[in-house]
């Protein structure tokens, strides 16, 4: 029979790699809780219209990258290409934004039909943080300070913050006009996509990845020259807060982001260690989006990073992957031993819920079970054979040091394990 292949660009997360994912997720959860952010979980599938109206009709994501299909009722649905729109929809439809402010985080898979390569997938995972109902720039700074703390906690320093302001929708109208005026007489130098966008969404020409248009784009007008005074003030206060927090940044007036909902602050953490997929974490302010999706006008800002890219960068920076090793492997030789062995091991789990104890399953000789114990990475083997059961004792054999086996009574097993495992971390 032929094998069923996985879908291109949609990977499996296998052990022992999954241990690194769990460790990262738990670090982030603790950190965000410590900053007062709460978890929100939103569906993987939403009405297509949600993404069209938020990310923007004339964007790569909406035009080329969404997984869109009709359900059995003919309703157009889309696998989420990002999490922000779903969070905003949930905030509005659950009445979470009526004179309230929300600091939220979420994580999980997102889907984009991009050309797969290292660091770029069709199913990838985002960790997403949003602050809804805050004008900033204090919260803008807080969100960036959180990201900085994450990199520090992971020992990542090959990462740089790029910062820009896109101003208000009104100041953008003037900028759009300036861009149209600049690109119109140079239409021949634009590729087909950009010609198409010239009148529909000229700002999207700026994030074209076509190298032939690089110098044309480099000479285009800068958005910073069209900023309104209030946005300018917001931006310079943010810069001051970051200066005071000791977080270096590079002003990049070319940073416009590929989604249409952004206003004012936008930023990206980039690295040169991951080849062409250098954007690790990206975000910005979207003060108009909530109203645009039918809610009351509410300012908001957030960021998301790709978990695959962050873990790649972590490893690239010399970070070690956590080991999924067991503490104890239980060697139980002989069918008559199984029942008392299970009983003893369950008592041990009651007394020490945090110990990682693997029971040998599937039988095998003493020798083959000891081999499995060694491969499991366990610190100790607990050995139970017919002799031990008869004398109500258990063998303790350290596997990582050259010392012999000792035998202890069942009643003193827990106490004997003190010598091998730290009580504070293993006892609840
Ligand atoms: P984004 O820049 O489209 O922004 O994606 C955020 C992050 O997801 C990127 O910085 C990158 O690390 C990762 N990423 C994007 N595409 C791929 C891919 N094909 N494969 C692997 N990783 C990828 C957003 O999604 C916004 N929702 C961010 C945001 C939150 N803005 C405000 N709040």
Boltz pocket constraint, residues with backbone or C-beta under 6 A from the ligand:
constraints:
  - pocket:
      binder: B
      contacts: [[A, 81], [A, 82], [A, 83], [A, 84], [A, 112], [A, 114], [A, 119], [A, 120], [A, 121], [A, 122], [A, 124], [A, 125], [A, 126], [A, 128], [A, 129], [A, 130], [A, 269], [A, 279], [A, 280], [A, 281], [A, 282], [A, 283], [A, 284], [A, 285], [A, 301], [A, 302], [A, 303], [A, 304], [A, 305], [A, 306], [A, 307], [A, 308], [A, 309]]
      max_distance: 6.0
